[in-house]
Amino acid sequence: MYIEIDENNNVLGYSDNPSGSSIETNEKLPSYTDVQVLKFVDSKFVVEDSKQLADKKAERIKNKYQQDRKMAYDPIPEQLDQIYHDIDGWKAKIKAVKDKYPKPEST
């Protein structure tokens, strides 16, 4: 197996074929989570916690309601048409989406 690493020894990927910046190893890849980084140090794989990845994940979770709402809303042209013809119906639809995907309270 060949692994590709960056200047900080973070593992960028691995394959059966070498590339310009790859290292050959027989070392088995350890398991790691989406808030950890896999590094190759002294011919061994090392798993480290990443505050940066943990912060990004926390931000995604905190703002998930925004993505959920975006997917639930009607397309803008349809909303504009409904506002023109039935503003109260449009308000009810928007409220239903906001009720279904509430904004989390700040702590």
A tleap script that builds the chain and sets N, CA, C and O, in Angstrom:
source leaprc.protein.ff14SB
mol = sequence {
  NMET TYR ILE GLU ILE ASP GLU ASN ASN ASN
  VAL LEU GLY TYR SER ASP ASN PRO SER GLY
  SER SER ILE GLU THR ASN GLU LYS LEU PRO
  SER TYR THR ASP VAL GLN VAL LEU LYS PHE
  VAL ASP SER LYS PHE VAL VAL GLU ASP SER
  LYS GLN LEU ALA ASP LYS LYS ALA GLU ARG
  ILE LYS ASN LYS TYR GLN GLN ASP ARG LYS
  MET ALA TYR ASP PRO ILE PRO GLU GLN LEU
  ASP GLN ILE TYR HIE ASP ILE ASP GLY TRP
  LYS ALA LYS ILE LYS ALA VAL LYS ASP LYS
  TYR PRO LYS PRO GLU SER CTHR
}
set mol.1.N position { 0.852 -1.162 0.000 }
set mol.1.CA position { 0.000 0.000 0.000 }
set mol.1.C position { 0.903 1.232 0.000 }
set mol.1.O position { 1.970 1.246 0.614 }
set mol.2.N position { 0.446 2.260 -0.704 }
set mol.2.CA position { 1.144 3.531 -0.733 }
set mol.2.C position { 0.243 4.582 -0.090 }
set mol.2.O position { -0.965 4.602 -0.325 }
set mol.3.N position { 0.835 5.450 0.717 }
set mol.3.CA position { 0.060 6.533 1.311 }
set mol.3.C position { 0.621 7.851 0.824 }
set mol.3.O position { 1.816 7.971 0.555 }
set mol.4.N position { -0.244 8.830 0.714 }
set mol.4.CA position { 0.173 10.187 0.376 }
set mol.4.C position { 0.012 11.042 1.612 }
set mol.4.O position { -1.025 10.999 2.275 }
set mol.5.N position { 1.042 11.822 1.927 }
set mol.5.CA position { 1.008 12.672 3.113 }
set mol.5.C position { 1.336 14.104 2.727 }
set mol.5.O position { 1.993 14.354 1.716 }
set mol.6.N position { 0.867 15.049 3.552 }
set mol.6.CA position { 1.208 16.451 3.320 }
set mol.6.C position { 2.448 16.819 4.136 }
set mol.6.O position { 3.086 15.951 4.732 }
set mol.7.N position { 2.781 18.098 4.157 }
set mol.7.CA position { 3.999 18.550 4.840 }
set mol.7.C position { 3.944 18.340 6.351 }
set mol.7.O position { 4.984 18.353 7.009 }
set mol.8.N position { 2.737 18.145 6.920 }
set mol.8.CA position { 2.598 17.893 8.360 }
set mol.8.C position { 2.421 16.417 8.678 }
set mol.8.O position { 2.051 16.055 9.795 }
set mol.9.N position { 2.684 15.570 7.697 }
set mol.9.CA position { 2.518 14.120 7.817 }
set mol.9.C position { 1.065 13.692 7.992 }
set mol.9.O position { 0.806 12.578 8.448 }
set mol.10.N position { 0.113 14.553 7.637 }
set mol.10.CA position { -1.289 14.155 7.616 }
set mol.10.C position { -1.502 13.257 6.406 }
set mol.10.O position { -1.019 13.556 5.314 }
set mol.11.N position { -2.211 12.178 6.595 }
set mol.11.CA position { -2.482 11.255 5.496 }
set mol.11.C position { -3.562 11.856 4.610 }
set mol.11.O position { -4.668 12.146 5.066 }
set mol.12.N position { -3.224 12.041 3.325 }
set mol.12.CA position { -4.171 12.596 2.370 }
set mol.12.C position { -4.954 11.506 1.658 }
set mol.12.O position { -6.089 11.726 1.237 }
set mol.13.N position { -4.356 10.340 1.524 }
set mol.13.CA position { -5.016 9.242 0.843 }
set mol.13.C position { -4.084 8.063 0.740 }
set mol.13.O position { -2.928 8.134 1.158 }
set mol.14.N position { -4.581 6.984 0.187 }
set mol.14.CA position { -3.760 5.793 0.022 }
set mol.14.C position { -4.272 5.017 -1.177 }
set mol.14.O position { -5.440 5.129 -1.551 }
set mol.15.N position { -3.386 4.224 -1.781 }
set mol.15.CA position { -3.774 3.425 -2.943 }
set mol.15.C position { -2.769 2.295 -3.130 }
set mol.15.O position { -1.814 2.158 -2.366 }
set mol.16.N position { -3.003 1.497 -4.154 }
set mol.16.CA position { -2.081 0.419 -4.495 }
set mol.16.C position { -1.023 0.879 -5.494 }
set mol.16.O position { -0.101 0.130 -5.816 }
set mol.17.N position { -1.156 2.107 -5.979 }
set mol.17.CA position { -0.220 2.637 -6.977 }
set mol.17.C position { 0.538 3.829 -6.413 }
set mol.17.O position { -0.060 4.690 -5.767 }
set mol.18.N position { 1.835 3.893 -6.645 }
set mol.18.CA position { 2.613 5.029 -6.129 }
set mol.18.C position { 2.347 6.297 -6.934 }
set mol.18.O position { 2.019 6.235 -8.119 }
set mol.19.N position { 2.491 7.437 -6.282 }
set mol.19.CA position { 2.456 8.731 -6.968 }
set mol.19.C position { 3.706 9.496 -6.568 }
set mol.19.O position { 4.583 8.947 -5.901 }
set mol.20.N position { 3.794 10.740 -6.963 }
set mol.20.CA position { 5.000 11.530 -6.705 }
set mol.20.C position { 5.333 11.712 -5.237 }
set mol.20.O position { 6.511 11.759 -4.881 }
set mol.21.N position { 4.338 11.817 -4.381 }
set mol.21.CA position { 4.597 12.096 -2.963 }
set mol.21.C position { 4.099 10.966 -2.063 }
set mol.21.O position { 3.542 11.216 -0.994 }
set mol.22.N position { 4.298 9.743 -2.492 }
set mol.22.CA position { 3.775 8.635 -1.699 }
set mol.22.C position { 4.885 7.864 -0.998 }
set mol.22.O position { 6.049 7.906 -1.398 }
set mol.23.N position { 4.492 7.161 0.057 }
set mol.23.CA position { 5.397 6.334 0.842 }
set mol.23.C position { 4.816 4.926 0.862 }
set mol.23.O position { 3.614 4.751 1.063 }
set mol.24.N position { 5.663 3.926 0.655 }
set mol.24.CA position { 5.191 2.545 0.686 }
set mol.24.C position { 5.226 2.040 2.126 }
set mol.24.O position { 6.178 2.296 2.864 }
set mol.25.N position { 4.178 1.323 2.513 }
set mol.25.CA position { 4.111 0.775 3.863 }
set mol.25.C position { 3.259 -0.495 3.872 }
set mol.25.O position { 2.380 -0.674 3.029 }
set mol.26.N position { 3.529 -1.356 4.824 }
set mol.26.CA position { 2.700 -2.526 5.057 }
set mol.26.C position { 1.855 -2.334 6.315 }
set mol.26.O position { 1.093 -3.216 6.711 }
set mol.27.N position { 2.004 -1.173 6.926 }
set mol.27.CA position { 1.283 -0.848 8.159 }
set mol.27.C position { -0.224 -0.813 7.897 }
set mol.27.O position { -0.665 -0.247 6.897 }
set mol.28.N position { -1.009 -1.408 8.783 }
set mol.28.CA position { -2.461 -1.403 8.665 }
set mol.28.C position { -3.016 -0.060 9.138 }
set mol.28.O position { -2.556 0.486 10.140 }
set mol.29.N position { -4.005 0.470 8.417 }
set mol.29.CA position { -4.618 1.731 8.807 }
set mol.29.C position { -5.446 1.552 10.075 }
set mol.29.O position { -6.288 0.656 10.135 }
set mol.30.N position { -5.222 2.393 11.093 }
set mol.30.CA position { -6.074 2.325 12.282 }
set mol.30.C position { -7.411 3.010 12.007 }
set mol.30.O position { -7.522 3.799 11.069 }
set mol.31.N position { -8.405 2.719 12.804 }
set mol.31.CA position { -9.684 3.405 12.643 }
set mol.31.C position { -9.575 4.781 13.307 }
set mol.31.O position { -8.837 4.978 14.272 }
set mol.32.N position { -10.345 5.725 12.745 }
set mol.32.CA position { -10.362 7.070 13.307 }
set mol.32.C position { -11.700 7.709 12.964 }
set mol.32.O position { -12.389 7.274 12.041 }
set mol.33.N position { -12.058 8.738 13.710 }
set mol.33.CA position { -13.364 9.376 13.549 }
set mol.33.C position { -13.250 10.617 12.667 }
set mol.33.O position { -12.169 10.974 12.198 }
set mol.34.N position { -14.389 11.260 12.458 }
set mol.34.CA position { -14.406 12.458 11.623 }
set mol.34.C position { -13.883 13.699 12.342 }
set mol.34.O position { -13.855 14.778 11.750 }
set mol.35.N position { -13.473 13.575 13.590 }
set mol.35.CA position { -12.852 14.691 14.305 }
set mol.35.C position { -11.415 14.359 14.696 }
set mol.35.O position { -10.849 14.973 15.601 }
set mol.36.N position { -10.838 13.387 14.009 }
set mol.36.CA position { -9.449 13.014 14.234 }
set mol.36.C position { -8.705 13.044 12.900 }
set mol.36.O position { -9.312 12.934 11.835 }
set mol.37.N position { -7.395 13.194 12.976 }
set mol.37.CA position { -6.560 13.137 11.779 }
set mol.37.C position { -5.651 11.919 11.882 }
set mol.37.O position { -5.226 11.513 12.963 }
set mol.38.N position { -5.379 11.368 10.737 }
set mol.38.CA position { -4.487 10.222 10.634 }
set mol.38.C position { -3.151 10.741 10.141 }
set mol.38.O position { -3.080 11.383 9.093 }
set mol.39.N position { -2.095 10.470 10.884 }
set mol.39.CA position { -0.750 10.917 10.522 }
set mol.39.C position { 0.150 9.704 10.369 }
set mol.39.O position { -0.142 8.622 10.878 }
set mol.40.N position { 1.235 9.904 9.668 }
set mol.40.CA position { 2.239 8.857 9.489 }
set mol.40.C position { 3.533 9.384 10.086 }
set mol.40.O position { 4.191 10.241 9.496 }
set mol.41.N position { 3.902 8.871 11.264 }
set mol.41.CA position { 5.058 9.367 12.004 }
set mol.41.C position { 5.969 8.190 12.343 }
set mol.41.O position { 5.521 7.182 12.890 }
set mol.42.N position { 7.242 8.328 12.014 }
set mol.42.CA position { 8.230 7.285 12.309 }
set mol.42.C position { 7.783 5.913 11.805 }
set mol.42.O position { 7.860 4.916 12.523 }
set mol.43.N position { 7.321 5.882 10.570 }
set mol.43.CA position { 6.889 4.642 9.904 }
set mol.43.C position { 5.684 3.975 10.556 }
set mol.43.O position { 5.443 2.785 10.349 }
set mol.44.N position { 4.931 4.729 11.336 }
set mol.44.CA position { 3.720 4.195 11.968 }
set mol.44.C position { 2.581 5.200 11.800 }
set mol.44.O position { 2.799 6.409 11.727 }
set mol.45.N position { 1.356 4.662 11.740 }
set mol.45.CA position { 0.188 5.524 11.711 }
set mol.45.C position { -0.136 5.979 13.120 }
set mol.45.O position { -0.064 5.195 14.066 }
set mol.46.N position { -0.495 7.252 13.260 }
set mol.46.CA position { -0.859 7.840 14.539 }
set mol.46.C position { -2.190 8.566 14.352 }
set mol.46.O position { -2.371 9.289 13.372 }
set mol.47.N position { -3.107 8.379 15.273 }
set mol.47.CA position { -4.389 9.069 15.237 }
set mol.47.C position { -4.364 10.167 16.288 }
set mol.47.O position { -4.039 9.922 17.450 }
set mol.48.N position { -4.711 11.381 15.870 }
set mol.48.CA position { -4.719 12.508 16.802 }
set mol.48.C position { -6.063 13.214 16.739 }
set mol.48.O position { -6.676 13.316 15.676 }
set mol.49.N position { -6.513 13.699 17.886 }
set mol.49.CA position { -7.727 14.514 17.903 }
set mol.49.C position { -7.432 15.839 17.211 }
set mol.49.O position { -6.321 16.360 17.301 }
set mol.50.N position { -8.418 16.372 16.531 }
set mol.50.CA position { -8.254 17.638 15.823 }
set mol.50.C position { -9.293 18.635 16.322 }
set mol.50.O position { -10.489 18.467 16.087 }
set mol.51.N position { -8.830 19.665 17.006 }
set mol.51.CA position { -9.740 20.708 17.486 }
set mol.51.C position { -10.407 21.402 16.304 }
set mol.51.O position { -11.587 21.746 16.369 }
set mol.52.N position { -9.660 21.608 15.233 }
set mol.52.CA position { -10.210 22.274 14.053 }
set mol.52.C position { -11.370 21.456 13.460 }
set mol.52.O position { -12.420 22.012 13.141 }
set mol.53.N position { -11.177 20.142 13.314 }
set mol.53.CA position { -12.251 19.297 12.781 }
set mol.53.C position { -13.424 19.219 13.750 }
set mol.53.O position { -14.581 19.206 13.330 }
set mol.54.N position { -13.128 19.166 15.046 }
set mol.54.CA position { -14.194 19.119 16.047 }
set mol.54.C position { -15.010 20.409 16.019 }
set mol.54.O position { -16.235 20.377 16.136 }
set mol.55.N position { -14.329 21.539 15.866 }
set mol.55.CA position { -15.025 22.829 15.790 }
set mol.55.C position { -15.904 22.910 14.546 }
set mol.55.O position { -17.032 23.401 14.608 }
set mol.56.N position { -15.385 22.426 13.413 }
set mol.56.CA position { -16.174 22.438 12.172 }
set mol.56.C position { -17.404 21.551 12.303 }
set mol.56.O position { -18.488 21.918 11.850 }
set mol.57.N position { -17.240 20.385 12.922 }
set mol.57.CA position { -18.372 19.480 13.107 }
set mol.57.C position { -19.415 20.123 14.020 }
set mol.57.O position { -20.612 20.048 13.744 }
set mol.58.N position { -18.968 20.748 15.094 }
set mol.58.CA position { -19.899 21.414 16.014 }
set mol.58.C position { -20.662 22.520 15.292 }
set mol.58.O position { -21.859 22.699 15.520 }
set mol.59.N position { -19.984 23.254 14.432 }
set mol.59.CA position { -20.632 24.331 13.658 }
set mol.59.C position { -21.668 23.749 12.696 }
set mol.59.O position { -22.756 24.307 12.551 }
set mol.60.N position { -21.339 22.628 12.032 }
set mol.60.CA position { -22.298 21.979 11.126 }
set mol.60.C position { -23.536 21.526 11.887 }
set mol.60.O position { -24.661 21.712 11.424 }
set mol.61.N position { -23.323 20.930 13.061 }
set mol.61.CA position { -24.448 20.456 13.868 }
set mol.61.C position { -25.292 21.635 14.344 }
set mol.61.O position { -26.522 21.587 14.312 }
set mol.62.N position { -24.617 22.690 14.782 }
set mol.62.CA position { -25.318 23.866 15.288 }
set mol.62.C position { -26.188 24.499 14.197 }
set mol.62.O position { -27.271 25.009 14.484 }
set mol.63.N position { -25.716 24.465 12.956 }
set mol.63.CA position { -26.428 25.124 11.858 }
set mol.63.C position { -27.198 24.144 10.969 }
set mol.63.O position { -27.636 24.513 9.879 }
set mol.64.N position { -27.364 22.915 11.420 }
set mol.64.CA position { -28.076 21.915 10.623 }
set mol.64.C position { -29.499 22.349 10.310 }
set mol.64.O position { -30.019 22.063 9.232 }
set mol.65.N position { -30.126 23.039 11.252 }
set mol.65.CA position { -31.499 23.479 11.029 }
set mol.65.C position { -31.603 24.347 9.776 }
set mol.65.O position { -32.618 24.312 9.080 }
set mol.66.N position { -30.553 25.131 9.483 }
set mol.66.CA position { -30.575 25.989 8.301 }
set mol.66.C position { -30.637 25.154 7.023 }
set mol.66.O position { -31.407 25.461 6.113 }
set mol.67.N position { -29.826 24.101 6.958 }
set mol.67.CA position { -29.842 23.226 5.786 }
set mol.67.C position { -31.175 22.488 5.678 }
set mol.67.O position { -31.717 22.334 4.584 }
set mol.68.N position { -31.698 22.032 6.815 }
set mol.68.CA position { -32.988 21.349 6.807 }
set mol.68.C position { -34.091 22.275 6.289 }
set mol.68.O position { -34.918 21.865 5.475 }
set mol.69.N position { -34.099 23.513 6.758 }
set mol.69.CA position { -35.099 24.478 6.299 }
set mol.69.C position { -34.954 24.756 4.807 }
set mol.69.O position { -35.941 24.803 4.073 }
set mol.70.N position { -33.718 24.939 4.374 }
set mol.70.CA position { -33.473 25.245 2.967 }
set mol.70.C position { -34.040 24.153 2.057 }
set mol.70.O position { -34.614 24.440 1.007 }
set mol.71.N position { -33.869 22.900 2.478 }
set mol.71.CA position { -34.378 21.778 1.681 }
set mol.71.C position { -35.910 21.701 1.734 }
set mol.71.O position { -36.531 21.218 0.787 }
set mol.72.N position { -36.522 22.165 2.818 }
set mol.72.CA position { -37.971 22.049 2.983 }
set mol.72.C position { -38.749 23.189 2.322 }
set mol.72.O position { -39.912 23.013 1.959 }
set mol.73.N position { -38.119 24.351 2.164 }
set mol.73.CA position { -38.817 25.482 1.552 }
set mol.73.C position { -39.079 25.228 0.075 }
set mol.73.O position { -38.311 24.542 -0.600 }
set mol.74.N position { -40.174 25.789 -0.412 }
set mol.74.CA position { -40.448 25.764 -1.851 }
set mol.74.C position { -39.411 26.623 -2.567 }
set mol.74.O position { -38.815 27.506 -1.951 }
set mol.75.N position { -39.184 26.379 -3.864 }
set mol.75.CA position { -38.273 27.244 -4.627 }
set mol.75.C position { -38.771 28.693 -4.600 }
set mol.75.O position { -39.972 28.941 -4.499 }
set mol.76.N position { -37.850 29.630 -4.691 }
set mol.76.CA position { -38.161 31.055 -4.594 }
set mol.76.C position { -39.242 31.496 -5.585 }
set mol.76.O position { -40.159 32.211 -5.180 }
set mol.77.N position { -39.180 31.102 -6.876 }
set mol.77.CA position { -40.252 31.554 -7.792 }
set mol.77.C position { -41.647 31.132 -7.315 }
set mol.77.O position { -42.604 31.898 -7.430 }
set mol.78.N position { -41.756 29.919 -6.782 }
set mol.78.CA position { -43.053 29.469 -6.266 }
set mol.78.C position { -43.459 30.272 -5.039 }
set mol.78.O position { -44.634 30.596 -4.866 }
set mol.79.N position { -42.491 30.594 -4.189 }
set mol.79.CA position { -42.803 31.391 -3.003 }
set mol.79.C position { -43.277 32.783 -3.403 }
set mol.79.O position { -44.238 33.301 -2.833 }
set mol.80.N position { -42.614 33.382 -4.371 }
set mol.80.CA position { -43.014 34.729 -4.810 }
set mol.80.C position { -44.424 34.721 -5.376 }
set mol.80.O position { -45.212 35.631 -5.118 }
set mol.81.N position { -44.738 33.687 -6.152 }
set mol.81.CA position { -46.085 33.574 -6.708 }
set mol.81.C position { -47.108 33.421 -5.590 }
set mol.81.O position { -48.177 34.030 -5.631 }
set mol.82.N position { -46.778 32.606 -4.592 }
set mol.82.CA position { -47.708 32.417 -3.496 }
set mol.82.C position { -47.865 33.689 -2.672 }
set mol.82.O position { -48.966 34.001 -2.217 }
set mol.83.N position { -46.777 34.424 -2.477 }
set mol.83.CA position { -46.870 35.692 -1.743 }
set mol.83.C position { -47.835 36.632 -2.461 }
set mol.83.O position { -48.653 37.299 -1.828 }
set mol.84.N position { -47.732 36.676 -3.780 }
set mol.84.CA position { -48.594 37.561 -4.577 }
set mol.84.C position { -50.067 37.144 -4.462 }
set mol.84.O position { -50.951 37.987 -4.314 }
set mol.85.N position { -50.316 35.813 -4.534 }
set mol.85.CA position { -51.698 35.327 -4.567 }
set mol.85.C position { -52.279 35.021 -3.192 }
set mol.85.O position { -53.489 35.138 -2.998 }
set mol.86.N position { -51.432 34.627 -2.223 }
set mol.86.CA position { -51.954 34.158 -0.928 }
set mol.86.C position { -50.879 34.323 0.142 }
set mol.86.O position { -50.242 33.350 0.546 }
set mol.87.N position { -50.686 35.536 0.590 }
set mol.87.CA position { -49.596 35.791 1.548 }
set mol.87.C position { -49.813 35.055 2.865 }
set mol.87.O position { -48.853 34.612 3.494 }
set mol.88.N position { -51.063 34.923 3.281 }
set mol.88.CA position { -51.316 34.203 4.547 }
set mol.88.C position { -50.965 32.725 4.413 }
set mol.88.O position { -50.423 32.134 5.347 }
set mol.89.N position { -51.267 32.119 3.261 }
set mol.89.CA position { -50.897 30.726 3.013 }
set mol.89.C position { -49.389 30.555 2.987 }
set mol.89.O position { -48.864 29.565 3.496 }
set mol.90.N position { -48.680 31.533 2.386 }
set mol.90.CA position { -47.211 31.498 2.337 }
set mol.90.C position { -46.639 31.575 3.757 }
set mol.90.O position { -45.725 30.833 4.114 }
set mol.91.N position { -47.198 32.491 4.558 }
set mol.91.CA position { -46.726 32.629 5.941 }
set mol.91.C position { -46.929 31.327 6.718 }
set mol.91.O position { -46.073 30.931 7.509 }
set mol.92.N position { -48.062 30.668 6.487 }
set mol.92.CA position { -48.351 29.411 7.181 }
set mol.92.C position { -47.340 28.330 6.785 }
set mol.92.O position { -46.884 27.566 7.636 }
set mol.93.N position { -46.989 28.264 5.488 }
set mol.93.CA position { -45.993 27.272 5.041 }
set mol.93.C position { -44.629 27.545 5.670 }
set mol.93.O position { -43.965 26.625 6.148 }
set mol.94.N position { -44.221 28.794 5.666 }
set mol.94.CA position { -42.920 29.158 6.250 }
set mol.94.C position { -42.909 28.825 7.740 }
set mol.94.O position { -41.932 28.276 8.250 }
set mol.95.N position { -43.992 29.156 8.433 }
set mol.95.CA position { -44.067 28.864 9.869 }
set mol.95.C position { -44.004 27.360 10.120 }
set mol.95.O position { -43.364 26.919 11.074 }
set mol.96.N position { -44.662 26.570 9.273 }
set mol.96.CA position { -44.648 25.110 9.450 }
set mol.96.C position { -43.225 24.566 9.330 }
set mol.96.O position { -42.826 23.689 10.096 }
set mol.97.N position { -42.459 25.089 8.363 }
set mol.97.CA position { -41.069 24.647 8.198 }
set mol.97.C position { -40.237 25.073 9.403 }
set mol.97.O position { -39.446 24.287 9.925 }
set mol.98.N position { -40.415 26.312 9.841 }
set mol.98.CA position { -39.642 26.795 10.995 }
set mol.98.C position { -40.010 26.035 12.275 }
set mol.98.O position { -39.154 25.803 13.129 }
set mol.99.N position { -41.266 25.653 12.404 }
set mol.99.CA position { -41.678 24.867 13.560 }
set mol.99.C position { -41.081 23.457 13.506 }
set mol.99.O position { -40.690 22.896 14.530 }
set mol.100.N position { -41.020 22.900 12.300 }
set mol.100.CA position { -40.485 21.556 12.139 }
set mol.100.C position { -38.969 21.520 12.386 }
set mol.100.O position { -38.452 20.552 12.943 }
set mol.101.N position { -38.265 22.576 11.969 }
set mol.101.CA position { -36.803 22.676 12.133 }
set mol.101.C position { -36.473 23.937 12.919 }
set mol.101.O position { -36.040 24.930 12.333 }
set mol.102.N position { -36.670 23.917 14.232 }
set mol.102.CA position { -36.446 25.127 15.024 }
set mol.102.C position { -34.965 25.485 15.138 }
set mol.102.O position { -34.081 24.630 15.085 }
set mol.103.N position { -34.742 26.769 15.295 }
set mol.103.CA position { -33.384 27.254 15.539 }
set mol.103.C position { -33.011 26.873 16.965 }
set mol.103.O position { -33.763 27.148 17.900 }
set mol.104.N position { -31.833 26.229 17.140 }
set mol.104.CA position { -31.454 25.860 18.508 }
set mol.104.C position { -31.218 27.092 19.372 }
set mol.104.O position { -30.775 28.137 18.897 }
set mol.105.N position { -31.526 26.937 20.650 }
set mol.105.CA position { -31.293 28.052 21.570 }
set mol.105.C position { -29.805 28.196 21.827 }
set mol.105.O position { -29.086 27.205 21.957 }
set mol.106.N position { -29.352 29.434 21.899 }
set mol.106.CA position { -27.936 29.699 22.185 }
set mol.106.C position { -27.667 29.414 23.651 }
set mol.106.O position { -28.464 29.726 24.536 }
set mol.107.N position { -26.503 28.805 23.867 }
set mol.107.CA position { -26.132 28.532 25.262 }
set mol.107.C position { -24.896 29.285 25.638 }
set mol.107.O position { -24.432 29.181 26.773 }
savepdb mol mol.pdb
quit
